[in-house]
Amino acid sequence: MEDFDEMLSSLTVQETAGGIRRYRNTVSIVCPACGEPFDDLVVCEDEFNSLELSMPLDLCTTTHDGQVVLFTHKP
C-alpha cells in the first residue's frame, strides 16, 4: 500500500494497547480492498494478536511492512 502513511495521518487515533493500534475513519477514506468507506483501521503490531469484537463486523485485510492491517465495516 503506497499511501499508507498518508492515510494514517488522515485518521484519528482511538487506541494503542496490547500490540494493536486502532484508528477511526472520520473523513470517509475508502478501503483499498473493497472501495467502500471503512469505519476503523486496525494495525496488528505483534506476531500474534487477539481481537475481541463487541459487534459483528465485515473485515477487509492487507499487510504493510510485515504488519497485518484490518479495515472494519459495520454491516
C-alpha positions in Angstrom: 0.0 0.0 0.0 1.9 3.0 -1.3 0.0 5.8 0.5 -0.3 4.0 3.9 1.4 6.7 6.0 -0.6 9.4 4.3 -3.8 7.5 5.1 -2.8 7.2 8.7 -2.2 10.9 9.0 -5.8 11.5 8.0 -7.3 9.1 10.6 -7.9 9.7 14.3 -6.0 7.5 16.8 -8.5 5.7 19.1 -6.4 3.1 20.9 -2.9 1.9 21.3 -2.6 -1.1 23.5 -1.6 -4.8 23.6 0.2 -4.7 20.2 -2.8 -3.1 18.4 -3.2 0.4 17.1 -6.8 1.4 16.2 -7.7 4.5 14.1 -11.2 5.9 13.4 -12.0 7.0 9.9 -13.8 10.3 10.4 -13.2 11.6 6.8 -14.7 8.7 4.8 -11.5 7.4 3.3 -12.3 4.3 1.1 -10.9 0.9 1.8 -8.2 -0.2 -0.7 -9.6 -3.7 -0.7 -13.3 -3.1 -1.5 -13.6 0.6 -2.4 -16.2 1.4 0.3 -15.5 3.8 3.2 -14.3 1.9 6.3 -15.1 2.6 10.0 -11.8 1.7 11.7 -8.3 0.7 10.7 -6.6 -1.8 13.0 -2.8 -2.4 12.8 -1.6 -5.6 14.5 2.0 -4.9 15.5 2.8 -8.2 17.3 3.3 -11.6 15.7 0.2 -12.9 17.5 -2.8 -10.7 18.4 -6.3 -11.5 19.7 -9.3 -9.3 18.8 -12.4 -9.2 20.9 -15.2 -7.9 18.8 -18.2 -6.4 20.6 -20.4 -6.4 17.4 -20.5 -8.2 14.1 -18.2 -6.5 11.5 -17.2 -7.1 7.9 -13.4 -7.1 7.6 -11.0 -6.4 4.7 -7.3 -7.2 5.2 -3.9 -6.4 3.9 -0.3 -6.2 5.2 2.1 -3.3 5.4 5.7 -3.5 6.5 5.1 -7.0 7.8 2.1 -6.0 9.9 -1.5 -7.2 9.4 -3.9 -4.3 8.7 -7.7 -4.7 9.1 -10.3 -2.4 7.7 -13.6 -2.8 9.6 -17.0 -2.2 8.1 -20.2 -2.1 10.2 -22.9 -4.1 8.3 
